[in-house]
């Protein structure tokens, strides 16, 4: 029997700031993974009272954070992780870990090294110099994983005109992706179509289509479901 699909919000270096757009992404996820430098105890508790939180201590997490580990190993949906705030603190004796997470540099990094995924989600707190604000969402299931980078300042590396035009084009699609992800979470919990439609204030027919696509292709993510809806077909068709 295949296990449940888990969506994990991967963030780091928030430095006391939890942006609304970051909260919006987190609301579509089942767990939060934080690579350290909360820099604020209230922000830590704010994240820890929602979804399950997996975290390590950063170099700016002092006093209140002494109970947080510097290096943490954990598993989610059969995927084995190891995490430290600074990449330099990752042990050399990596065992069966499939994903290595770190932060500190505020710079997004995603690379397969030695058969493992090395991932730094960047910073989604205060902007550092010209580095873009970013985070990631990981989709985990049965020991396999996929990563989606989330860029929080679309204008990075583009002209203002390009950024404004792309923002207009992407706004509707992003809202639909978040809506589909929420519907998928409710479906996972066994909610009825009518209940989901009432709570999200959307047409029952739309919710029903999402349910139908997920049933036909359990491994589909929100983007694949949106493509199936736009294409007028199910993910398994």
Secondary structure, 3 states (H helix, E strand, C coil): CCCCCEEEEEECCCCCCCCHHHHHHHCCCCEEEECCCCCCHHHHHHHHCCCEEEECCCCCCCHHHCCCCCEEEEEECCEEEEEECCHHHCCCCCCCCCEEEECCCCCCEEEEECCEEEEECCCCCCCCCCCCCEEEEEEEECCEEEEEEEECCCCCCCCHHHHHHHHHHHHHHHHHHHHHHHHHHHHHCCCCHHHHHHHHCCCHHHHHHHHHHHHHCCCCCHHHHHHHHHHCCCCCC
